[in-house]
């Protein structure tokens, strides 16, 4: 349904705008920036994937007529946004857009971080998958679910290298007991 596609697009832009305002206010100037390329990749490849996916959603190529699937996509998208926002709030001052370890940085192992090491990325991935479904186009969904996880997995690798270097044994111990992205699986 076209209206559901348009609602998904509006929700994406509202989410990304609010997320950027919240996250980029916290950019860490007090710590060494250990982000080699993941922020650039997120800032360039992410929007390219969204734009191509949105463009595909306006064509008949890959389009599906399954309004219930689009509604489910919107609900999944909202769940992902809430999960990401909760994770960001729980991590507080230590959540920054650039990969950095602050001087007073500590391992967070409570709340959502008790279950996975990167719940904000899990929330983003769920939100983007929901967005792809809500667009009402199989090609859009396929593009998002194939490319977006690759972008975030690169980010996770850079972040874990920095956190291990900055927090040492405390982070290694946390990693032994907590899955990276999917509770009890990965």
N, C-alpha and C positions, 0 to 999 in steps of 0.2 A: 504494500500500500504506500502510495506516495507521501501521504501525511506522516506516516511513521518514519519513513526515511528522513524527511525534513526535521522531525522532532529529534532524531538521532544526531543529525548534523548540528543542530542548534545546541543540543546537550553537550556534544563533543567540544564545540568552541567555548561554551560557558565553562566546562570543566577545565580545559586546558588554560584558559585565561585566569581563572581563580587559582588553579594549581601553580601556575607560573608566578603569580603575585605572592602567594604564600611561600613557595620554595625559594624564589630568588631574593626575597628579603633576607633570607638566612645565609646568603653566600658567605663563605668563610674567608675572611681576609686575615684572620689571626693564625692560621695554620698553613703549612706547606701544601700547595695544591699538588696532589698526587694523581690527578686525572690526566692520563696521557692522551686519550682520544674519545672516551665514552660519552662525555657531555656533547662534544661536537657531533658525534654519530647520532645521539638522541635528538639533537636540535636540527639536524639536516635530514637524516633518513626517515625519522618518525613522521614529520610533516609531509615528506614526499609520498610515503605510504598512504597517509590519510587522503592526500589530494588525488592520487591515482584511484584509490578505493571509492572516493566520492564521485569521481568522474565516471568510473565504471557503473556506479549505481544509477546514473542518469542515462544509461544505454539499455538496450534490450538484451545485450550479450550477457549471459549469466543471470539474468533477472529471474526471480522466482515469485510466485503469487502465493504466499503463505503468511497472511497477516499475523496468525498466532505465533509463528516463528519470529516475526519482527517484534512483537510485543515481548516475547521471551527474551529477545536480544536486548531490548530496552531495560528490562528488569535486571538482566545479568550486568549490563553496563552500569546501572545505578548501584548494584551490589559492589562491583569492582571499585567504583568511585568512593563509596563509603568505606570499603576496606582500606584503600590507599590513604584516604584522608585520616582515618583512625590511626593507621600506622605512623603517619607523619606527625600527628599530634602526640602519640605516645613516645616517639623518639625525641621530640622537642628540639632543643638547640643543636643536637647532634645531626639532625637531618639537613644536609646542605646539597645544593645542585652539583657542586664540584666534589670530586673524591678527595676528602681531606680528613685528617685525624686531629682533632683539637687537643690542646694541652691537657685539658681536664676530661677528655673523652674516656668513657667507661663502657664496658660491654652491657648492652641492654638485653636482659633475659626474662623480662616480665611482659605481661599483656600479650599482644600478638607475637612478639619476639620470643616468647616462650615456645612457640610452635614452629616458626620458620625464621631464618636469618634475614630474609628480605621481603617482609609482608607488603611493603609499599609497592614493590615491583610486581608481586603477585596480584595485588589489587589492580595495578595498571594493566597487566596482561589480561585479567578477567574483564576489565572495563573495555579494552580495545576489542576483545573477542566478541563481547556483547554488541559493541558498535558495528562490527562487521556483519553480524547476523541481522541487526536492526536495519541495515542499509537495504536489505532485500535483494542481495546480489551474491551469488555463490563465488564469483571471481573476487569480489571485494573481500569477502570473508576469508577465502583461501590466501589471498595476498597478505592480509593482516595476521592470520594465524601462523604463517610461515616466516615472514620477515620480522615482525615485532619481537617474538621471543629471541631471535638471533641477536637483535640489537641489545635487549636487556641481558642476555647471557654474557655478552661482551662486557657490559657495564658491571655485572656481578663479579666477573673475573678480576677486573681492575680494582673494584672495591675490596674484595677479599684479600688481595695482595697487600693493599694499603693497610687494611685493618690488622692483618697478621703482623705486618712490619711495625705498626704503631702500638698495638696492644699486646703483642707477643703471646705468652702462654695462656693468658686469660681468654683471648679470642680463639686460640687453638682448642682449648677445653670446651668452650661454647660450641664450636663447630662439631666436636665429637658427639655432642648430645642433641644437636638441633639440625634439622634438614635445611637445605639451602632455600628451597622455593615452594615445595609441595609437601605438606605435613606427612610424615611417615614414609615418603616415597623418594624424594629428591631434594 
